[in-house]
């Protein structure tokens, strides 16, 4: 497929995604939600977000080993999980002042966007034709239980460290953000002591989110061609760009300065986390062992 052909298909997916978002927001009743000071460039920003998301998903689809309905299902899971499920479970916890019913509507809206987009994206990018799955592809992530426990432990620890350090040194240093959440800045270690004392559930909650991220990354690794570097970069881009692109959009619930602080915080930390998790899960995986066994034979 030529570069021009890919570019035209990504543009078509961008238009499709734009229409899906507009239709889904109308269906769930969020189309009229506007910030206090409407942004005249909101439509252009939405188009830019659609370009970024369509490009991320097109790269995943084109580089996938899978085809047909199996690929549609995998694309739906990745797209919905990264753009809706993972960010909105935090919204449900932290944005307690949202109007009643907003978070469930956002979850439903994500389904209404991801389902048609996944179906048409696979078709537009020519990935319907079934191909036999190789032994190499089925061996990925074929790890002993003890190895999974060790790697998931490292992933959980790394995510918690990144979450709190980037959250404090990038986002929490913004006075407007602290005012928005009703907090103060007493320094990193006093802040962590306060978190552990006042919200002891927050660390386990983030460990659970880390495991969810690992599950998404594992699915991406199973789908992809190529080695650990390609997997790590793809995961990093999905976790940083795909998840956070929507923070570029104005909304009535979060001031622009708060949104942008969170954008810089999570885009940077998620990129690092994505690279780490891609390398860690691909390191010494079953595919590498299979290749060594084939070479030895």
C-alpha positions as CSV (number, residue, x, y, z in Angstrom):
1,X,0.0,0.0,0.0
2,X,1.5,3.3,-1.1
3,X,2.0,6.3,1.2
4,X,-0.6,8.3,-0.7
5,X,-3.1,5.5,-0.3
6,X,-2.5,5.2,3.4
7,X,-2.8,9.0,3.8
8,X,-6.1,9.1,2.0
9,X,-7.5,6.2,4.1
10,X,-6.4,7.9,7.3
11,X,-8.1,11.0,6.1
12,X,-11.3,9.0,5.5
13,X,-11.0,7.5,9.0
14,X,-10.6,11.0,10.4
15,X,-13.8,12.1,8.8
16,X,-15.5,8.9,10.0
17,X,-14.3,9.4,13.6
18,X,-15.4,13.0,13.5
19,X,-18.9,12.0,12.5
20,X,-19.0,9.1,15.0
21,X,-18.0,11.5,17.9
22,X,-20.7,14.1,16.8
23,X,-23.4,11.4,16.5
24,X,-22.5,9.6,19.7
25,X,-22.4,12.8,21.8
26,X,-25.9,13.7,20.4
27,X,-27.3,10.2,21.2
28,X,-26.1,10.3,24.9
29,X,-27.1,13.9,25.4
30,X,-23.7,15.5,25.7
31,X,-23.8,17.4,22.4
32,X,-24.9,20.6,24.1
33,X,-22.3,20.5,26.9
34,X,-20.2,23.6,26.3
35,X,-17.5,25.4,28.4
36,X,-18.4,28.7,30.1
37,X,-16.4,30.5,27.5
38,X,-17.1,28.7,24.2
39,X,-14.0,28.2,22.0
40,X,-14.6,29.3,18.4
41,X,-11.8,26.8,17.2
42,X,-13.4,23.8,19.0
43,X,-14.4,22.1,15.7
44,X,-10.8,22.5,14.4
45,X,-9.4,21.1,17.6
46,X,-11.8,18.1,17.4
47,X,-10.7,17.5,13.8
48,X,-7.0,17.5,15.0
49,X,-7.9,15.1,17.8
50,X,-9.5,12.8,15.2
51,X,-6.4,13.0,13.0
52,X,-4.2,11.9,15.9
53,X,-6.5,9.1,17.0
54,X,-7.1,7.8,13.4
55,X,-3.4,7.8,12.7
56,X,-2.6,5.9,15.9
57,X,-5.2,3.2,15.1
58,X,-4.3,3.0,11.5
59,X,-0.7,2.3,12.4
60,X,-1.9,-0.5,14.8
61,X,-4.2,-2.0,12.2
62,X,-1.7,-1.9,9.3
63,X,1.1,-3.5,11.5
64,X,-1.2,-6.2,12.9
65,X,-0.7,-9.9,12.2
66,X,-4.5,-10.4,12.6
67,X,-7.3,-9.8,10.1
68,X,-11.1,-9.9,9.9
69,X,-13.4,-10.0,12.8
70,X,-10.7,-11.0,15.2
71,X,-8.9,-7.7,14.3
72,X,-12.1,-5.7,14.6
73,X,-12.7,-7.1,18.1
74,X,-9.1,-6.3,19.1
75,X,-9.2,-2.8,17.7
76,X,-12.4,-2.1,19.5
77,X,-11.0,-3.3,22.9
78,X,-7.8,-1.2,22.4
79,X,-9.6,1.9,21.2
80,X,-12.3,1.8,23.8
81,X,-10.0,0.9,26.7
82,X,-7.4,3.6,25.9
83,X,-9.8,6.5,24.9
84,X,-12.7,5.8,27.3
85,X,-12.3,3.1,30.0
86,X,-8.9,4.0,31.4
87,X,-9.4,7.8,31.6
88,X,-13.1,7.6,32.7
89,X,-12.5,5.3,35.7
90,X,-10.3,8.1,37.0
91,X,-13.0,10.7,36.2
92,X,-15.4,8.6,38.2
93,X,-13.0,8.8,41.2
94,X,-11.7,12.3,41.1
95,X,-14.3,14.5,39.3
96,X,-17.0,14.1,41.9
97,X,-18.6,17.5,41.0
98,X,-19.7,16.3,37.5
99,X,-23.5,16.5,36.8
100,X,-25.3,13.2,37.7
101,X,-25.1,10.6,35.0
102,X,-22.2,12.2,33.1
103,X,-19.7,9.4,33.6
104,X,-22.1,6.6,32.5
105,X,-22.9,8.6,29.4
106,X,-19.2,9.0,28.7
107,X,-18.8,5.2,28.9
108,X,-21.7,4.6,26.6
109,X,-20.5,7.3,24.2
110,X,-17.1,5.5,24.0
111,X,-18.9,2.3,22.9
112,X,-20.9,4.2,20.3
113,X,-17.7,5.7,18.8
114,X,-15.4,2.6,19.1
115,X,-17.8,0.0,17.6
116,X,-18.4,1.6,14.1
117,X,-15.0,3.0,13.9
118,X,-13.3,-0.3,14.5
119,X,-15.5,-2.1,12.0
120,X,-14.9,0.4,9.2
121,X,-11.2,1.1,10.0
122,X,-10.4,-2.6,9.4
123,X,-12.3,-2.5,6.1
124,X,-10.9,0.8,4.9
125,X,-7.3,-0.4,5.6
126,X,-7.8,-3.7,3.7
127,X,-7.4,-6.1,6.6
128,X,-10.4,-8.3,6.1
129,X,-8.7,-11.1,4.2
130,X,-7.9,-13.9,6.6
131,X,-4.3,-15.2,6.9
132,X,-3.1,-18.3,8.7
133,X,-1.6,-17.5,12.1
134,X,2.0,-18.6,12.4
135,X,3.6,-20.4,15.4
136,X,5.7,-17.3,15.9
137,X,2.6,-15.2,16.6
138,X,0.9,-17.7,18.9
139,X,4.1,-18.0,21.1
140,X,4.2,-14.3,22.1
141,X,3.8,-13.7,25.8
142,X,3.9,-17.5,26.4
143,X,5.5,-17.0,29.9
144,X,5.5,-19.1,33.1
145,X,3.2,-18.0,35.9
146,X,6.1,-16.9,38.0
147,X,7.6,-14.8,35.3
148,X,4.2,-13.1,34.8
149,X,4.0,-12.3,38.5
150,X,7.5,-10.8,38.5
151,X,6.9,-8.7,35.4
152,X,3.5,-7.5,36.6
153,X,5.0,-6.5,39.9
154,X,7.7,-4.4,38.2
155,X,5.0,-2.8,36.0
156,X,2.8,-2.0,38.9
157,X,5.7,-0.4,40.9
158,X,6.9,1.5,37.8
159,X,3.5,2.9,37.1
160,X,2.9,4.0,40.7
161,X,6.2,5.8,40.8
162,X,5.6,7.5,37.4
163,X,2.0,8.4,38.4
164,X,2.9,10.2,41.6
165,X,6.2,11.8,40.5
166,X,4.8,13.2,37.3
167,X,1.6,14.1,39.0
168,X,3.3,16.1,41.6
169,X,6.3,17.7,39.7
170,X,4.3,18.6,36.5
171,X,0.6,18.8,37.3
172,X,0.4,19.6,41.1
173,X,2.8,22.5,40.8
174,X,0.2,24.4,38.8
175,X,-1.7,26.7,41.4
176,X,-4.8,26.6,39.3
177,X,-4.9,22.8,39.3
178,X,-4.5,22.7,43.1
179,X,-7.3,25.2,43.5
180,X,-9.5,23.1,41.1
181,X,-9.0,20.0,43.3
182,X,-9.0,21.9,46.6
183,X,-5.4,21.0,47.6
184,X,-2.2,22.6,48.8
185,X,1.5,22.1,47.9
186,X,3.5,21.1,51.0
187,X,6.3,19.4,49.1
188,X,6.6,15.9,47.5
189,X,7.1,13.7,50.5
190,X,4.6,15.5,52.8
191,X,2.2,15.3,49.8
192,X,2.8,11.5,49.6
193,X,2.3,11.2,53.3
194,X,-1.0,13.0,53.0
195,X,-2.1,10.8,50.1
196,X,-1.3,7.6,52.1
197,X,-3.1,9.0,55.2
198,X,-6.2,10.5,53.6
199,X,-6.7,8.3,50.6
200,X,-5.1,4.9,51.4
201,X,-7.1,3.3,48.5
202,X,-5.4,5.4,45.9
203,X,-2.1,3.4,45.6
204,X,-4.0,0.0,45.2
205,X,-6.3,1.7,42.7
206,X,-3.3,2.8,40.6
207,X,-1.8,-0.7,40.9
208,X,-5.1,-2.1,39.5
209,X,-4.9,0.5,36.6
210,X,-1.3,-0.6,36.0
211,X,-2.5,-4.2,35.6
212,X,-5.2,-3.0,33.2
213,X,-2.5,-1.2,31.1
214,X,-0.5,-4.4,31.1
215,X,-3.5,-6.3,29.7
216,X,-4.0,-3.7,26.9
217,X,-0.2,-3.8,26.1
218,X,-0.3,-7.6,26.0
219,X,-3.1,-7.5,23.5
220,X,-1.2,-5.0,21.3
221,X,1.9,-7.2,21.5
222,X,0.0,-10.3,20.4
223,X,-1.4,-8.4,17.4
224,X,1.8,-6.8,16.2
225,X,4.5,-7.8,13.8
226,X,8.1,-6.9,14.5
227,X,10.3,-6.9,17.5
228,X,10.3,-5.3,21.0
229,X,11.2,-1.8,19.8
230,X,8.3,-1.6,17.4
231,X,6.0,-2.9,20.1
232,X,7.3,-0.5,22.7
233,X,7.0,2.5,20.4
234,X,3.5,1.5,19.3
235,X,2.3,1.0,22.9
236,X,4.0,4.3,24.1
237,X,2.2,6.2,21.3
238,X,-1.2,4.6,22.1
239,X,-0.9,5.2,25.8
240,X,0.3,8.8,25.4
241,X,-1.3,10.2,22.2
242,X,-4.4,8.2,21.9
243,X,-5.4,8.5,25.6
244,X,-4.6,12.1,26.0
245,X,-5.5,13.7,22.7
246,X,-9.0,14.5,24.0
247,X,-7.5,16.7,26.7
248,X,-6.9,19.2,23.8
249,X,-10.6,19.7,23.6
250,X,-12.4,22.3,25.7
251,X,-15.1,21.0,28.0
252,X,-17.4,22.5,30.6
253,X,-16.0,20.5,33.5
254,X,-12.3,21.4,33.5
255,X,-10.5,24.8,32.9
256,X,-8.0,24.9,30.1
257,X,-5.0,25.4,32.3
258,X,-6.0,22.2,34.3
259,X,-6.5,20.2,31.1
260,X,-3.1,21.2,29.7
261,X,-1.3,20.4,32.9
262,X,-2.8,17.0,32.9
263,X,-2.0,16.6,29.2
264,X,1.7,17.3,29.7
265,X,1.7,15.2,32.9
266,X,0.0,12.1,31.5
267,X,1.3,12.2,27.9
268,X,4.9,12.3,29.1
269,X,4.6,9.7,31.9
270,X,2.4,7.3,29.8
271,X,5.0,7.5,26.9
272,X,7.8,6.4,29.3
273,X,5.5,3.8,30.8
274,X,4.5,2.4,27.4
275,X,8.2,2.1,26.3
276,X,9.0,0.3,29.6
277,X,6.0,-2.1,29.5
278,X,6.6,-2.9,25.8
279,X,10.3,-3.8,26.5
280,X,9.6,-5.7,29.7
281,X,6.8,-7.9,28.2
282,X,8.7,-8.6,25.0
283,X,12.0,-9.3,26.9
284,X,12.6,-13.1,27.0
285,X,9.1,-13.8,25.7
286,X,8.1,-17.1,24.1
287,X,8.7,-15.9,20.6
288,X,12.4,-15.1,21.4
289,X,12.7,-18.6,22.9
290,X,11.1,-20.2,19.9
291,X,13.6,-18.5,17.6
292,X,16.5,-19.7,19.7
293,X,15.1,-23.2,19.6
294,X,14.7,-23.0,15.8
295,X,18.3,-21.7,15.4
296,X,19.6,-24.5,17.6
297,X,17.8,-27.1,15.5
